[in-house]
Amino acid sequence: MNSQVWWRDAAIYQVYPRSFRDSNGDGEGDLQGVIEGLPYLADLGVDAIWLSPFYKSPNKDGGYDVSDPRDVDPRFGTLDDAAELIGAAHSRGLKLIVDIVPNHFSSEHEWFKEAIGSPRGSAARSRFHFYDGRGENGELPPNNWISVFRGPAWTRTPDGQWYLHLFDSSQPDLNWKNPDVSADFEKTLRFWLDLGVDGFRIDVAHGGAKDNILIDHPNPERLIDALRLDFLDISETERAGLLADVPFFDREGVHEIYRKWRAVLDEYSGDRMTVAEAFVYPSSRAARYVRPGELNQVFNFNFMMLGWDAAAMRASIEKTLAELIDVQAPATWVLNNHDTPRVVTRIGGARKARALAMLTHSLPGGIYIYQGEELGLPSVDLPDEARQDPAFIRSGGSDKGRDECRVPIPWIASEPNYGYGTGNPWLPQPDTWAQFAMDVEAQDPTSSLTLYKESLKLRHTHPALGGEGVLTWIDAPHGVMHFTREPGLEVVVNTLDTDVSMEVKGKSFLLQSASGSLLQDGVLTISANTTIWLQR
Ligand code: GLC
């Protein structure tokens, strides 16, 4: 890390607590499990943890259906456990950020229960989006919007009104025009900041503001494509076209919310930060979330969506850096998360995933690592009976959902459930995962874990890595990326399935994503699908 402000170039590790480590044998991960995992994370060399939701929740959407944002769900532990975890992370030099979910609450939240029990037009209902339906007897939803998880975005209540939910019917959308909502979220921010968290990952940061609720989408068929969380093989421009028609995302009003949040965080010492989950296109729209006085980072989903293609990646890197320099924000590099296929599966194998990781670790700005990515875990093709994601359920199985990347991770090869915990894991682990267990990979100098440890260590010790310094491109053969980071580092990425030879005088190997390349008499022969860091 070379930045003065910790988050600008931090390596942040995402813990999805349900699948990280189960300390009490109930088959689900918990906060004490995260505490047990801290030595591993400190040794891995990350700077911070982003902890996905552990708040009170009926768990219809993996905890992103929050019924009390200021309390811990008993499945994960207690508030004391949360305080202990924050303290324990800090004492190991790790920062800790938590999720905040402003687009919706759970239908089990006391506000929603109150709203359901209150009449039309009541103050309790105005915290959400309740409307009468269309049709003769109000039997049709107020508009034609569909949910991100498929099916209508409206559910009818017993008294005939409808409420809006962009996600599952158990996740009613909040009405940010109601001052109760902003006041309550400010309370939640302060609650966790007072407890010592270092920042927030903002869920569906492009949701929240809805200023045209009764307007139909012009083409609901296209709405489905715009909302898909999996990877359509389309360009950023096509994505932007799909999103431009969506009436409920990326509205101007969301920025007002985040300017207020920024002011709250700025009252606290210690560079508390925010990172936005904003699925918005083109990437210049994402940069608007990190303008001065708003949020700090935005996940770079445009880059994440790309295939293993040198020209496309280079263009995206250049565009990202230029757009973010304009707003003085650092870039982020993300390869996967709890909503997407794992990078090994998405990109076409472990070898490419390692090369891609080393590329992103060498770019200016911060990186995010999703738990198990460092082990090279693939997505898991689960039997349908095991799947629990509402996207699978609501789509009638046509969308396989996101369970494939949420399978509990392997710790110790020889233990039951690979040391994740003694209880039956909430999603089944494949029989083939002993090879990926941390204890196995820690002993293997050629493992993915060893590579991540080495590259993260170099990010701390090498003066050219991390930071936000300049990246200078060097002309390279087709399919190869070549650039310098000063002082003294050169990065070469071969995305082809064949070796490539090129002149690189006066350099030596610093780190390689795979073995097999040669450096002799000023000529580098870089193996297929490999990234190499060279020292000048
Ligand atoms: C975000 C979360 C995802 C969740 C959705 C609704 O996209 O990352 O897991 O289902 O928001 O809260």
Residues whose N, C-alpha, C, O or C-beta is under 5 A from the ligand:
A	BS01	GLC	D61 Y64 F167 D203 V204 D339
